[in-house]
Amino acid sequence: MSFISYIIQRTLELELEKNNVEYSHEKIREAIKNMEYIEFKTQKQHLVARMNLNKLGQRILNTLNIPVPKIISPYTEFKEKYKI
């Protein structure tokens, strides 16, 4: 683990502790790894679909004041809201 990723993980742990969220190092890594989304285009639409977030993933986003994405969103809305 690099120094930067260690600092980010430790900061997240401290924030979770402040918010009384139970966690383990492995569960944090797994929750973050599962925070994936896919983009897909049809002839008429460009959409983003998020993968299933587990409960810890949702609590992490809430702790960091990041809204939980809708399951399917228009790409422009997702891009604007999450600064991708």
Secondary structure as GFF3:
##gff-version 3
##sequence-region A 1 84
A	DSSP	alpha_helix	3	18	.	.	.	ID=ss1
A	DSSP	alpha_helix	25	33	.	.	.	ID=ss2
A	DSSP	beta_strand	37	41	.	.	.	ID=ss3
A	DSSP	beta_strand	46	50	.	.	.	ID=ss4
A	DSSP	alpha_helix	55	63	.	.	.	ID=ss5
A	DSSP	beta_strand	72	74	.	.	.	ID=ss6
A	DSSP	alpha_helix	75	82	.	.	.	ID=ss7
###
